[in-house]
Amino acid sequence: MISCVSLFVFGFIGALGAALSGRGFRAAAQGRARGKGLAIAGMIIGAAGFLFWAVVFIASHFK
């Protein structure tokens, strides 16, 4: 959820979404939770949102 929000609102929270998805992935891999595929998707979306935000931030501040 946080990773998806980072695409539209605050891109820097994509890193938080990716980290939380990483914890979910680890829990799913150990058999303590379900949703391994959703955790992978959250990590990818969170990382992409953060990278996009970082590129735009750097490009706008260092012309």
Stockholm file with secondary structure:
# STOCKHOLM 1.0

chainA/1-63         MISCVSLFVFGFIGALGAALSGRGFRAAAQGRARGKGLAIAGMIIGAAGFLFWAVVFIASHFK
#=GR chainA/1-63 SS CHHHHHHHSCGGGHHHHHHHHHHHHHHHHTTSSSCHHHHHHHHHHHHHHHHHHHHHHHHHHCC
#=GC SS_cons        CHHHHHHHSCGGGHHHHHHHHHHHHHHHHTTSSSCHHHHHHHHHHHHHHHHHHHHHHHHHHCC
//
